[in-house]
């Protein structure tokens, strides 16, 4: 990781179940994890490093949370991987100026989105 002065460096998310979280993000996005005790796991290979901490809270646009948006060259294939790994679709695929996207929930019910230019 390259640390750059006053730039976003790391993200942290709540997770009800750390092991399920690691399984999901490894299967869908090929992330790697390193455990730091039973209540924290850092992730790598996501474009920016971060971690998941044990919590019953969730991130959601309904709660005013920041929305993390992934990019995909094949939106439907990514959607299939998400549902096969136990994720849920919060907002089905829709068009917007510049492309298409959908929102999904991870197994912890945290909200994310995926977009594609096509």
N, CA, C and O atoms as CSV, one atom per row, in Angstrom:
chain,resi,resn,atom,element,x,y,z
A,1,UNK,N,N,0.848,-1.173,0.000
A,1,UNK,CA,C,0.000,0.000,0.000
A,1,UNK,C,C,0.894,1.237,0.000
A,1,UNK,O,O,1.837,1.338,0.785
A,2,UNK,N,N,0.585,2.167,-0.887
A,2,UNK,CA,C,1.308,3.432,-0.940
A,2,UNK,C,C,0.496,4.459,-0.165
A,2,UNK,O,O,-0.671,4.703,-0.475
A,3,UNK,N,N,1.110,5.051,0.829
A,3,UNK,CA,C,0.431,6.081,1.612
A,3,UNK,C,C,0.668,7.435,0.970
A,3,UNK,O,O,1.810,7.846,0.765
A,4,UNK,N,N,-0.420,8.128,0.653
A,4,UNK,CA,C,-0.323,9.451,0.047
A,4,UNK,C,C,-0.954,10.465,0.988
A,4,UNK,O,O,-2.069,10.276,1.473
A,5,UNK,N,N,-0.231,11.532,1.234
A,5,UNK,CA,C,-0.651,12.577,2.157
A,5,UNK,C,C,-2.056,13.080,1.840
A,5,UNK,O,O,-2.336,13.512,0.722
A,6,UNK,N,N,-2.919,13.018,2.821
A,6,UNK,CA,C,-4.285,13.546,2.793
A,6,UNK,C,C,-5.172,12.957,1.700
A,6,UNK,O,O,-6.069,13.633,1.195
A,7,UNK,N,N,-4.924,11.700,1.336
A,7,UNK,CA,C,-5.761,10.969,0.386
A,7,UNK,C,C,-6.447,9.825,1.120
A,7,UNK,O,O,-5.941,9.342,2.133
A,8,UNK,N,N,-7.595,9.392,0.612
A,8,UNK,CA,C,-8.274,8.254,1.236
A,8,UNK,C,C,-7.339,7.060,1.184
A,8,UNK,O,O,-6.789,6.734,0.132
A,9,UNK,N,N,-7.163,6.412,2.327
A,9,UNK,CA,C,-6.151,5.382,2.471
A,9,UNK,C,C,-6.725,4.024,2.819
A,9,UNK,O,O,-6.107,3.006,2.507
A,10,UNK,N,N,-7.893,3.971,3.458
A,10,UNK,CA,C,-8.369,2.722,4.026
A,10,UNK,C,C,-9.855,2.871,4.313
A,10,UNK,O,O,-10.306,3.955,4.682
A,11,UNK,N,N,-10.615,1.808,4.149
A,11,UNK,CA,C,-12.045,1.809,4.441
A,11,UNK,C,C,-12.363,0.731,5.464
A,11,UNK,O,O,-11.743,-0.332,5.452
A,12,UNK,N,N,-13.316,0.990,6.345
A,12,UNK,CA,C,-13.746,-0.021,7.306
A,12,UNK,C,C,-15.274,-0.146,7.280
A,12,UNK,O,O,-15.996,0.847,7.188
A,13,UNK,N,N,-15.740,-1.390,7.364
A,13,UNK,CA,C,-17.158,-1.697,7.296
A,13,UNK,C,C,-17.558,-2.576,8.470
A,13,UNK,O,O,-16.745,-3.357,8.964
A,14,UNK,N,N,-18.817,-2.458,8.927
A,14,UNK,CA,C,-19.315,-3.375,9.941
A,14,UNK,C,C,-19.605,-4.742,9.330
A,14,UNK,O,O,-19.907,-4.854,8.142
A,15,UNK,N,N,-19.509,-5.767,10.149
A,15,UNK,CA,C,-19.830,-7.130,9.709
A,15,UNK,C,C,-20.403,-7.915,10.884
A,15,UNK,O,O,-19.782,-8.027,11.941
A,16,UNK,N,N,-21.584,-8.446,10.680
A,16,UNK,CA,C,-22.197,-9.287,11.707
A,16,UNK,C,C,-21.447,-10.607,11.842
A,16,UNK,O,O,-21.324,-11.147,12.942
A,17,UNK,N,N,-20.945,-11.128,10.720
A,17,UNK,CA,C,-20.255,-12.422,10.689
A,17,UNK,C,C,-18.996,-12.276,9.832
A,17,UNK,O,O,-19.082,-12.214,8.606
A,18,UNK,N,N,-17.852,-12.223,10.466
A,18,UNK,CA,C,-16.582,-11.997,9.770
A,18,UNK,C,C,-16.273,-13.138,8.799
A,18,UNK,O,O,-15.850,-12.879,7.672
A,19,UNK,N,N,-16.472,-14.384,9.206
A,19,UNK,CA,C,-16.148,-15.519,8.328
A,19,UNK,C,C,-17.012,-15.535,7.066
A,19,UNK,O,O,-16.501,-15.775,5.972
A,20,UNK,N,N,-18.311,-15.282,7.208
A,20,UNK,CA,C,-19.203,-15.225,6.056
A,20,UNK,C,C,-18.804,-14.074,5.133
A,20,UNK,O,O,-18.862,-14.203,3.910
A,21,UNK,N,N,-18.408,-12.973,5.711
A,21,UNK,CA,C,-17.952,-11.815,4.939
A,21,UNK,C,C,-16.739,-12.170,4.098
A,21,UNK,O,O,-16.690,-11.858,2.908
A,22,UNK,N,N,-15.768,-12.818,4.708
A,22,UNK,CA,C,-14.553,-13.206,3.988
A,22,UNK,C,C,-14.882,-14.174,2.854
A,22,UNK,O,O,-14.348,-14.036,1.754
A,23,UNK,N,N,-15.733,-15.127,3.100
A,23,UNK,CA,C,-16.122,-16.095,2.075
A,23,UNK,C,C,-16.797,-15.394,0.900
A,23,UNK,O,O,-16.482,-15.672,-0.257
A,24,UNK,N,N,-17.723,-14.488,1.196
A,24,UNK,CA,C,-18.470,-13.778,0.160
A,24,UNK,C,C,-17.545,-12.935,-0.717
A,24,UNK,O,O,-17.546,-13.092,-1.938
A,25,UNK,N,N,-16.765,-12.052,-0.118
A,25,UNK,CA,C,-15.936,-11.143,-0.905
A,25,UNK,C,C,-14.777,-11.857,-1.598
A,25,UNK,O,O,-14.302,-11.393,-2.634
A,26,UNK,N,N,-14.326,-12.955,-1.055
A,26,UNK,CA,C,-13.317,-13.767,-1.747
A,26,UNK,C,C,-13.912,-14.408,-2.990
A,26,UNK,O,O,-13.290,-14.410,-4.052
A,27,UNK,N,N,-15.119,-14.955,-2.859
A,27,UNK,CA,C,-15.765,-15.644,-3.977
A,27,UNK,C,C,-16.163,-14.686,-5.093
A,27,UNK,O,O,-15.978,-14.995,-6.270
A,28,UNK,N,N,-16.703,-13.531,-4.735
A,28,UNK,CA,C,-17.226,-12.611,-5.748
A,28,UNK,C,C,-16.137,-11.729,-6.344
A,28,UNK,O,O,-16.061,-11.580,-7.563
A,29,UNK,N,N,-15.300,-11.147,-5.505
A,29,UNK,CA,C,-14.347,-10.138,-5.966
A,29,UNK,C,C,-12.882,-10.548,-5.828
A,29,UNK,O,O,-11.984,-9.760,-6.123
A,30,UNK,N,N,-12.640,-11.783,-5.379
A,30,UNK,CA,C,-11.275,-12.308,-5.257
A,30,UNK,C,C,-10.415,-11.522,-4.262
A,30,UNK,O,O,-9.207,-11.385,-4.455
A,31,UNK,N,N,-11.039,-11.006,-3.199
A,31,UNK,CA,C,-10.285,-10.289,-2.176
A,31,UNK,C,C,-9.503,-11.281,-1.320
A,31,UNK,O,O,-9.894,-12.441,-1.183
A,32,UNK,N,N,-8.407,-10.816,-0.753
A,32,UNK,CA,C,-7.613,-11.582,0.216
A,32,UNK,C,C,-7.827,-10.951,1.592
A,32,UNK,O,O,-8.097,-9.755,1.705
A,33,UNK,N,N,-7.704,-11.767,2.628
A,33,UNK,CA,C,-7.962,-11.291,3.993
A,33,UNK,C,C,-6.839,-11.677,4.941
A,33,UNK,O,O,-6.150,-12.678,4.745
A,34,UNK,N,N,-6.673,-10.866,5.964
A,34,UNK,CA,C,-5.785,-11.183,7.078
A,34,UNK,C,C,-6.531,-10.865,8.364
A,34,UNK,O,O,-7.018,-9.751,8.553
A,35,UNK,N,N,-6.616,-11.850,9.242
A,35,UNK,CA,C,-7.326,-11.677,10.507
A,35,UNK,C,C,-6.445,-10.957,11.524
A,35,UNK,O,O,-5.241,-11.196,11.616
A,36,UNK,N,N,-7.082,-10.075,12.279
A,36,UNK,CA,C,-6.447,-9.400,13.406
A,36,UNK,C,C,-7.340,-9.637,14.615
A,36,UNK,O,O,-8.038,-8.734,15.075
A,37,UNK,N,N,-7.307,-10.839,15.112
A,37,UNK,CA,C,-8.183,-11.228,16.203
A,37,UNK,C,C,-9.525,-11.701,15.669
A,37,UNK,O,O,-9.754,-11.690,14.459
A,38,UNK,N,N,-10.417,-12.120,16.569
A,38,UNK,CA,C,-11.705,-12.684,16.144
A,38,UNK,C,C,-12.721,-11.644,15.675
A,38,UNK,O,O,-13.750,-12.010,15.107
A,39,UNK,N,N,-12.454,-10.356,15.902
A,39,UNK,CA,C,-13.451,-9.338,15.581
A,39,UNK,C,C,-12.991,-8.342,14.523
A,39,UNK,O,O,-13.577,-7.268,14.385
A,40,UNK,N,N,-11.924,-8.697,13.761
A,40,UNK,CA,C,-11.461,-7.788,12.712
A,40,UNK,C,C,-10.720,-8.574,11.640
A,40,UNK,O,O,-9.898,-9.439,11.942
A,41,UNK,N,N,-11.022,-8.262,10.383
A,41,UNK,CA,C,-10.297,-8.843,9.252
A,41,UNK,C,C,-10.018,-7.739,8.242
A,41,UNK,O,O,-10.928,-7.027,7.816
A,42,UNK,N,N,-8.756,-7.605,7.866
A,42,UNK,CA,C,-8.364,-6.637,6.846
A,42,UNK,C,C,-8.511,-7.278,5.478
A,42,UNK,O,O,-8.324,-8.486,5.334
A,43,UNK,N,N,-8.849,-6.467,4.458
A,43,UNK,CA,C,-8.934,-6.995,3.095
A,43,UNK,C,C,-7.944,-6.287,2.185
A,43,UNK,O,O,-7.555,-5.141,2.406
A,44,UNK,N,N,-7.552,-7.032,1.140
A,44,UNK,CA,C,-6.579,-6.555,0.171
A,44,UNK,C,C,-7.049,-6.969,-1.222
A,44,UNK,O,O,-7.789,-7.942,-1.364
A,45,UNK,N,N,-6.625,-6.241,-2.239
A,45,UNK,CA,C,-6.976,-6.595,-3.604
A,45,UNK,C,C,-8.284,-6.004,-4.068
A,45,UNK,O,O,-8.885,-6.505,-5.019
A,46,UNK,N,N,-8.745,-4.939,-3.414
A,46,UNK,CA,C,-10.039,-4.340,-3.737
A,46,UNK,C,C,-9.913,-3.009,-4.471
A,46,UNK,O,O,-10.925,-2.373,-4.765
A,47,UNK,N,N,-8.700,-2.580,-4.768
A,47,UNK,CA,C,-8.493,-1.253,-5.330
A,47,UNK,C,C,-8.104,-0.258,-4.258
A,47,UNK,O,O,-7.359,0.686,-4.520
A,48,UNK,N,N,-8.603,-0.465,-3.055
A,48,UNK,CA,C,-8.195,0.237,-1.845
A,48,UNK,C,C,-8.303,-0.783,-0.718
A,48,UNK,O,O,-9.242,-1.579,-0.691
A,49,UNK,N,N,-7.362,-0.767,0.199
A,49,UNK,CA,C,-7.397,-1.712,1.311
A,49,UNK,C,C,-8.390,-1.255,2.362
A,49,UNK,O,O,-8.777,-0.087,2.409
A,50,UNK,N,N,-8.796,-2.190,3.202
A,50,UNK,CA,C,-9.739,-1.860,4.257
A,50,UNK,C,C,-9.922,-3.029,5.193
A,50,UNK,O,O,-9.100,-3.944,5.239
A,51,UNK,N,N,-11.009,-2.988,5.938
A,51,UNK,CA,C,-11.267,-4.049,6.882
A,51,UNK,C,C,-12.732,-4.116,7.275
A,51,UNK,O,O,-13.519,-3.211,6.998
A,52,UNK,N,N,-13.069,-5.220,7.931
A,52,UNK,CA,C,-14.398,-5.445,8.485
A,52,UNK,C,C,-14.260,-5.647,9.978
A,52,UNK,O,O,-13.430,-6.435,10.430
A,53,UNK,N,N,-15.076,-4.935,10.750
A,53,UNK,CA,C,-15.079,-5.067,12.204
A,53,UNK,C,C,-16.400,-5.665,12.657
A,53,UNK,O,O,-17.438,-5.419,12.042
A,54,UNK,N,N,-16.370,-6.437,13.714
A,54,UNK,CA,C,-17.556,-7.096,14.249
A,54,UNK,C,C,-18.539,-6.052,14.759
A,54,UNK,O,O,-18.209,-5.244,15.627
A,55,UNK,N,N,-19.762,-6.079,14.205
A,55,UNK,CA,C,-20.794,-5.130,14.601
A,55,UNK,C,C,-22.140,-5.602,14.075
A,55,UNK,O,O,-22.207,-6.260,13.036
A,56,UNK,N,N,-23.201,-5.274,14.778
A,56,UNK,CA,C,-24.553,-5.559,14.306
A,56,UNK,C,C,-25.105,-4.438,13.437
A,56,UNK,O,O,-26.215,-4.553,12.917
A,57,UNK,N,N,-24.351,-3.355,13.272
A,57,UNK,CA,C,-24.782,-2.242,12.431
A,57,UNK,C,C,-24.553,-2.572,10.963
A,57,UNK,O,O,-23.808,-3.498,10.643
A,58,UNK,N,N,-25.191,-1.817,10.067
A,58,UNK,CA,C,-25.002,-2.001,8.626
A,58,UNK,C,C,-24.872,-0.641,7.948
A,58,UNK,O,O,-25.293,0.382,8.489
A,59,UNK,N,N,-24.281,-0.649,6.755
A,59,UNK,CA,C,-24.225,0.567,5.947
A,59,UNK,C,C,-25.298,0.469,4.869
A,59,UNK,O,O,-25.486,-0.576,4.248
A,60,UNK,N,N,-25.994,1.584,4.665
A,60,UNK,CA,C,-27.097,1.615,3.708
A,60,UNK,C,C,-27.332,3.053,3.269
A,60,UNK,O,O,-27.184,3.982,4.062
A,61,UNK,N,N,-27.696,3.232,2.016
A,61,UNK,CA,C,-28.034,4.580,1.560
A,61,UNK,C,C,-29.277,5.094,2.276
A,61,UNK,O,O,-29.440,6.305,2.429
A,62,UNK,N,N,-30.157,4.196,2.715
A,62,UNK,CA,C,-31.326,4.616,3.489
A,62,UNK,C,C,-30.921,5.253,4.813
A,62,UNK,O,O,-31.642,6.092,5.355
A,63,UNK,N,N,-29.742,4.841,5.338
A,63,UNK,CA,C,-29.235,5.399,6.594
A,63,UNK,C,C,-28.325,6.596,6.357
A,63,UNK,O,O,-27.795,7.170,7.308
A,64,UNK,N,N,-28.138,6.978,5.087
A,64,UNK,CA,C,-27.262,8.096,4.774
A,64,UNK,C,C,-25.798,7.720,4.648
A,64,UNK,O,O,-24.938,8.600,4.641
A,65,UNK,N,N,-25.496,6.438,4.548
A,65,UNK,CA,C,-24.115,5.973,4.432
A,65,UNK,C,C,-23.552,6.254,3.049
A,65,UNK,O,O,-24.291,6.405,2.076
A,66,UNK,N,N,-22.250,6.321,2.983
A,66,UNK,CA,C,-21.550,6.399,1.704
A,66,UNK,C,C,-21.824,5.114,0.939
A,66,UNK,O,O,-21.896,4.040,1.536
A,67,UNK,N,N,-21.976,5.214,-0.372
A,67,UNK,CA,C,-22.191,4.037,-1.207
A,67,UNK,C,C,-20.892,3.701,-1.923
A,67,UNK,O,O,-20.379,4.517,-2.689
A,68,UNK,N,N,-20.359,2.520,-1.686
A,68,UNK,CA,C,-19.177,2.028,-2.388
A,68,UNK,C,C,-19.673,1.405,-3.690
A,68,UNK,O,O,-20.553,0.544,-3.671
A,69,UNK,N,N,-19.112,1.837,-4.823
A,69,UNK,CA,C,-19.552,1.380,-6.135
A,69,UNK,C,C,-18.392,0.680,-6.839
A,69,UNK,O,O,-17.329,1.266,-7.044
A,70,UNK,N,N,-18.612,-0.570,-7.203
A,70,UNK,CA,C,-17.649,-1.372,-7.957
A,70,UNK,C,C,-17.883,-1.156,-9.449
A,70,UNK,O,O,-18.978,-0.771,-9.858
A,71,UNK,N,N,-16.864,-1.400,-10.254
A,71,UNK,CA,C,-17.022,-1.390,-11.704
A,71,UNK,C,C,-16.963,-2.825,-12.213
A,71,UNK,O,O,-16.223,-3.645,-11.669
A,72,UNK,N,N,-17.739,-3.137,-13.257
A,72,UNK,CA,C,-17.729,-4.458,-13.873
A,72,UNK,C,C,-17.749,-4.327,-15.389
A,72,UNK,O,O,-18.467,-3.490,-15.938
A,73,UNK,N,N,-16.960,-5.156,-16.062
A,73,UNK,CA,C,-17.019,-5.230,-17.519
A,73,UNK,C,C,-18.235,-6.022,-17.982
A,73,UNK,O,O,-18.648,-5.911,-19.137
A,74,UNK,N,N,-18.816,-6.831,-17.073
A,74,UNK,CA,C,-19.967,-7.667,-17.411
A,74,UNK,C,C,-20.934,-7.647,-16.222
A,74,UNK,O,O,-20.832,-8.466,-15.309
A,75,UNK,N,N,-21.857,-6.712,-16.251
A,75,UNK,CA,C,-22.761,-6.476,-15.121
A,75,UNK,C,C,-23.560,-7.715,-14.733
A,75,UNK,O,O,-23.674,-8.040,-13.551
A,76,UNK,N,N,-24.112,-8.406,-15.730
A,76,UNK,CA,C,-24.945,-9.582,-15.437
A,76,UNK,C,C,-24.119,-10.708,-14.804
A,76,UNK,O,O,-24.603,-11.396,-13.906
A,77,UNK,N,N,-22.882,-10.900,-15.262
A,77,UNK,CA,C,-22.030,-11.939,-14.682
A,77,UNK,C,C,-21.698,-11.612,-13.219
A,77,UNK,O,O,-21.723,-12.496,-12.363
A,78,UNK,N,N,-21.392,-10.350,-12.941
A,78,UNK,CA,C,-21.116,-9.952,-11.554
A,78,UNK,C,C,-22.347,-10.118,-10.685
A,78,UNK,O,O,-22.242,-10.575,-9.547
A,79,UNK,N,N,-23.517,-9.753,-11.204
A,79,UNK,CA,C,-24.767,-9.934,-10.465
A,79,UNK,C,C,-24.979,-11.410,-10.125
A,79,UNK,O,O,-25.366,-11.741,-9.004
A,80,UNK,N,N,-24.727,-12.288,-11.083
A,80,UNK,CA,C,-24.881,-13.734,-10.843
A,80,UNK,C,C,-23.923,-14.231,-9.776
A,80,UNK,O,O,-24.305,-15.038,-8.929
A,81,UNK,N,N,-22.688,-13.762,-9.804
A,81,UNK,CA,C,-21.704,-14.160,-8.786
A,81,UNK,C,C,-22.145,-13.714,-7.393
A,81,UNK,O,O,-21.981,-14.445,-6.416
A,82,UNK,N,N,-22.701,-12.517,-7.314
A,82,UNK,CA,C,-23.153,-11.984,-6.025
A,82,UNK,C,C,-24.286,-12.830,-5.457
A,82,UNK,O,O,-24.246,-13.210,-4.286
A,83,UNK,N,N,-25.291,-13.129,-6.269
A,83,UNK,CA,C,-26.415,-13.921,-5.754
A,83,UNK,C,C,-25.989,-15.354,-5.453
A,83,UNK,O,O,-26.469,-15.944,-4.485
A,84,UNK,N,N,-25.101,-15.923,-6.260
A,84,UNK,CA,C,-24.617,-17.291,-6.007
A,84,UNK,C,C,-23.839,-17.383,-4.704
A,84,UNK,O,O,-23.829,-18.431,-4.058
A,85,UNK,N,N,-23.187,-16.291,-4.314
A,85,UNK,CA,C,-22.382,-16.284,-3.092
A,85,UNK,C,C,-23.186,-15.885,-1.858
A,85,UNK,O,O,-22.628,-15.794,-0.764
A,86,UNK,N,N,-24.484,-15.646,-2.017
A,86,UNK,CA,C,-25.330,-15.333,-0.865
A,86,UNK,C,C,-25.687,-13.872,-0.702
A,86,UNK,O,O,-26.264,-13.488,0.315
A,87,UNK,N,N,-25.351,-13.045,-1.691
A,87,UNK,CA,C,-25.748,-11.643,-1.641
A,87,UNK,C,C,-27.185,-11.473,-2.110
A,87,UNK,O,O,-27.765,-12.379,-2.708
A,88,UNK,N,N,-27.749,-10.312,-1.835
A,88,UNK,CA,C,-29.119,-10.023,-2.256
A,88,UNK,C,C,-29.118,-8.790,-3.161
A,88,UNK,O,O,-28.241,-7.932,-3.061
A,89,UNK,N,N,-30.099,-8.718,-4.030
A,89,UNK,CA,C,-30.228,-7.559,-4.912
A,89,UNK,C,C,-31.192,-6.576,-4.258
A,89,UNK,O,O,-32.363,-6.887,-4.037
A,90,UNK,N,N,-30.686,-5.390,-3.953
A,90,UNK,CA,C,-31.487,-4.343,-3.302
A,90,UNK,C,C,-32.208,-3.504,-4.345
A,90,UNK,O,O,-33.390,-3.197,-4.187
A,91,UNK,N,N,-31.501,-3.127,-5.418
A,91,UNK,CA,C,-32.085,-2.400,-6.550
A,91,UNK,C,C,-31.657,-3.130,-7.805
A,91,UNK,O,O,-30.460,-3.236,-8.072
A,92,UNK,N,N,-32.606,-3.641,-8.590
A,92,UNK,CA,C,-32.244,-4.348,-9.815
A,92,UNK,C,C,-31.542,-3.420,-10.806
A,92,UNK,O,O,-31.521,-2.204,-10.621
A,93,UNK,N,N,-30.976,-3.998,-11.844
A,93,UNK,CA,C,-30.245,-3.240,-12.857
A,93,UNK,C,C,-31.121,-2.121,-13.409
A,93,UNK,O,O,-32.276,-2.338,-13.776
A,94,UNK,N,N,-30.549,-0.921,-13.459
A,94,UNK,CA,C,-31.229,0.228,-14.040
A,94,UNK,C,C,-30.217,1.059,-14.816
A,94,UNK,O,O,-29.017,1.020,-14.545
A,95,UNK,N,N,-30.725,1.809,-15.782
A,95,UNK,CA,C,-29.879,2.677,-16.600
A,95,UNK,C,C,-29.771,4.048,-15.960
A,95,UNK,O,O,-30.687,4.506,-15.277
A,96,UNK,N,N,-28.642,4.692,-16.190
A,96,UNK,CA,C,-28.423,6.071,-15.779
A,96,UNK,C,C,-27.513,6.697,-16.834
A,96,UNK,O,O,-26.883,5.963,-17.595
A,97,UNK,N,N,-27.423,8.019,-16.905
A,97,UNK,CA,C,-26.541,8.627,-17.901
A,97,UNK,C,C,-25.104,8.126,-17.707
A,97,UNK,O,O,-24.481,8.389,-16.678
A,98,UNK,N,N,-24.594,7.412,-18.694
A,98,UNK,CA,C,-23.234,6.882,-18.595
A,98,UNK,C,C,-23.153,5.381,-18.429
A,98,UNK,O,O,-22.065,4.813,-18.516
A,99,UNK,N,N,-24.285,4.719,-18.189
A,99,UNK,CA,C,-24.210,3.269,-18.047
A,99,UNK,C,C,-25.405,2.657,-17.356
A,99,UNK,O,O,-26.519,3.178,-17.415
A,100,UNK,N,N,-25.146,1.529,-16.694
A,100,UNK,CA,C,-26.168,0.790,-15.937
A,100,UNK,C,C,-25.558,0.363,-14.609
A,100,UNK,O,O,-24.338,0.249,-14.483
A,101,UNK,N,N,-26.417,0.128,-13.620
A,101,UNK,CA,C,-25.925,-0.359,-12.329
A,101,UNK,C,C,-27.026,-1.062,-11.561
A,101,UNK,O,O,-28.202,-1.003,-11.920
A,102,UNK,N,N,-26.611,-1.732,-10.490
A,102,UNK,CA,C,-27.535,-2.321,-9.529
A,102,UNK,C,C,-26.923,-2.169,-8.144
A,102,UNK,O,O,-25.719,-1.956,-8.003
A,103,UNK,N,N,-27.780,-2.284,-7.114
A,103,UNK,CA,C,-27.312,-2.244,-5.730
A,103,UNK,C,C,-27.506,-3.636,-5.137
A,103,UNK,O,O,-28.487,-4.319,-5.433
A,104,UNK,N,N,-26.562,-4.041,-4.301
A,104,UNK,CA,C,-26.680,-5.348,-3.659
A,104,UNK,C,C,-26.350,-5.250,-2.182
A,104,UNK,O,O,-25.686,-4.319,-1.727
A,105,UNK,N,N,-26.836,-6.245,-1.447
A,105,UNK,CA,C,-26.501,-6.388,-0.045
A,105,UNK,C,C,-25.562,-7.561,0.116
A,105,UNK,O,O,-25.782,-8.623,-0.467
A,106,UNK,N,N,-24.513,-7.376,0.907
A,106,UNK,CA,C,-23.638,-8.508,1.234
A,106,UNK,C,C,-24.344,-9.358,2.289
A,106,UNK,O,O,-25.430,-8.977,2.727
A,107,UNK,N,N,-23.788,-10.482,2.714
A,107,UNK,CA,C,-24.476,-11.312,3.710
A,107,UNK,C,C,-24.731,-10.610,5.049
A,107,UNK,O,O,-25.535,-11.086,5.850
A,108,UNK,N,N,-24.054,-9.483,5.299
A,108,UNK,CA,C,-24.274,-8.707,6.522
A,108,UNK,C,C,-25.365,-7.656,6.351
A,108,UNK,O,O,-25.719,-6.964,7.306
A,109,UNK,N,N,-25.900,-7.533,5.137
A,109,UNK,CA,C,-26.904,-6.543,4.766
A,109,UNK,C,C,-26.314,-5.162,4.532
A,109,UNK,O,O,-27.047,-4.173,4.535
A,110,UNK,N,N,-24.994,-5.073,4.327
A,110,UNK,CA,C,-24.377,-3.807,3.921
A,110,UNK,C,C,-24.678,-3.586,2.436
A,110,UNK,O,O,-24.641,-4.523,1.639
A,111,UNK,N,N,-24.975,-2.344,2.081
A,111,UNK,CA,C,-25.329,-2.009,0.698
A,111,UNK,C,C,-24.108,-1.548,-0.090
A,111,UNK,O,O,-23.316,-0.734,0.385
A,112,UNK,N,N,-23.970,-2.078,-1.294
A,112,UNK,CA,C,-22.939,-1.693,-2.261
A,112,UNK,C,C,-23.625,-1.581,-3.619
A,112,UNK,O,O,-24.796,-1.936,-3.755
A,113,UNK,N,N,-22.904,-1.088,-4.623
A,113,UNK,CA,C,-23.443,-1.032,-5.985
A,113,UNK,C,C,-22.369,-1.491,-6.959
A,113,UNK,O,O,-21.179,-1.485,-6.644
A,114,UNK,N,N,-22.808,-1.887,-8.146
A,114,UNK,CA,C,-21.916,-2.254,-9.238
A,114,UNK,C,C,-22.425,-1.543,-10.479
A,114,UNK,O,O,-23.625,-1.545,-10.753
A,115,UNK,N,N,-21.508,-0.929,-11.237
A,115,UNK,CA,C,-21.910,-0.255,-12.463
A,115,UNK,C,C,-21.077,-0.731,-13.633
A,115,UNK,O,O,-19.993,-1.289,-13.470
A,116,UNK,N,N,-21.614,-0.495,-14.817
A,116,UNK,CA,C,-20.928,-0.812,-16.068
A,116,UNK,C,C,-21.258,0.271,-17.083
A,116,UNK,O,O,-22.352,0.835,-17.074
A,117,UNK,N,N,-20.307,0.552,-17.952
A,117,UNK,CA,C,-20.537,1.548,-18.997
A,117,UNK,C,C,-21.423,1.010,-20.105
A,117,UNK,O,O,-21.965,1.781,-20.897
A,118,UNK,N,N,-21.576,-0.325,-20.169
A,118,UNK,CA,C,-22.373,-0.937,-21.241
A,118,UNK,C,C,-23.654,-1.543,-20.698
A,118,UNK,O,O,-24.445,-2.100,-21.460
